């Protein structure tokens, strides 16, 4: 499990590592790992996200991909539609 933005390093087996040569992909990969790790660790079945920003969108997609029920809170109608399209 990672410590999110507070991590200095993450131990990993070599087969799980890859070189990411596309800089635009790196933040998305980091966000996906930041939300997937606790989901998997705690065996979640439902997720609530407050806000549909960067990590909120990744959390919705990741949670839906592993079969979790997702509820999203936002004050923006446009972001509410976005969350519904992503599976919240």
C-alpha positions as CSV (number, residue, x, y, z in Angstrom):
1,X,0.0,0.0,0.0
2,X,1.2,3.5,-0.8
3,X,1.2,6.7,1.3
4,X,0.0,8.7,-1.7
5,X,1.6,12.1,-2.0
6,X,3.7,11.4,1.1
7,X,5.5,8.4,-0.3
8,X,9.3,8.8,-0.9
9,X,9.5,5.3,-2.5
10,X,7.3,2.3,-3.2
11,X,8.8,-1.2,-2.9
12,X,7.9,-3.3,-5.9
13,X,9.0,-6.5,-7.5
14,X,10.8,-6.0,-10.8
15,X,8.2,-7.6,-13.0
16,X,5.6,-5.1,-11.7
17,X,7.7,-2.1,-12.8
18,X,8.0,-0.5,-16.2
19,X,9.6,2.5,-17.7
20,X,7.1,5.2,-18.5
21,X,8.6,7.2,-21.3
22,X,5.5,9.4,-21.9
23,X,5.5,12.3,-19.4
24,X,1.8,13.0,-19.9
25,X,0.9,9.5,-18.7
26,X,2.9,9.6,-15.4
27,X,0.4,11.7,-13.4
28,X,-2.5,9.5,-14.5
29,X,-0.6,6.4,-13.6
30,X,0.3,7.9,-10.2
31,X,-3.4,8.8,-9.6
32,X,-4.6,5.4,-10.6
33,X,-2.1,3.7,-8.2
34,X,-3.0,6.1,-5.4
35,X,-6.7,5.1,-5.6
36,X,-6.4,1.5,-6.6
37,X,-4.0,0.5,-3.8
38,X,-6.3,1.3,-0.8
39,X,-9.4,-0.1,-2.7
40,X,-7.6,-3.4,-3.2
41,X,-6.1,-3.4,0.3
42,X,-9.4,-2.7,2.1
43,X,-11.5,-4.8,-0.3
44,X,-14.0,-2.1,-0.9
45,X,-17.5,-2.7,-2.2
46,X,-18.7,1.0,-2.3
47,X,-16.9,4.3,-2.8
48,X,-18.0,7.9,-2.1
49,X,-16.1,10.7,-3.6
50,X,-16.5,14.3,-2.6
51,X,-15.6,16.3,-5.8
52,X,-15.1,15.2,-9.3
53,X,-11.7,16.6,-10.0
54,X,-8.5,14.8,-11.0
55,X,-8.4,12.1,-8.3
56,X,-12.2,12.0,-8.1
57,X,-12.6,11.0,-11.7
58,X,-9.9,8.4,-11.4
59,X,-11.5,7.0,-8.3
60,X,-14.9,6.7,-10.0
61,X,-13.4,4.9,-13.0
62,X,-11.2,2.6,-10.9
63,X,-14.0,1.7,-8.4
64,X,-16.4,0.9,-11.3
65,X,-13.7,-1.2,-13.0
66,X,-13.4,-3.4,-9.9
67,X,-17.2,-3.7,-9.5
68,X,-17.8,-1.2,-6.6
69,X,-20.9,0.9,-6.1
70,X,-20.0,4.6,-6.6
71,X,-21.6,7.7,-5.1
72,X,-20.2,11.1,-6.1
73,X,-20.9,14.5,-4.5
74,X,-20.5,17.8,-6.4
75,X,-22.1,21.2,-6.6
76,X,-21.6,21.4,-10.4
77,X,-24.3,20.1,-12.8
78,X,-21.7,19.6,-15.5
79,X,-19.5,17.5,-13.2
80,X,-22.5,15.6,-12.0
81,X,-23.2,14.6,-15.6
82,X,-19.6,13.7,-16.0
83,X,-19.7,11.5,-12.9
84,X,-22.8,9.7,-14.2
85,X,-21.1,9.0,-17.5
86,X,-18.2,7.5,-15.7
87,X,-20.4,5.2,-13.6
88,X,-21.3,7.0,-10.4
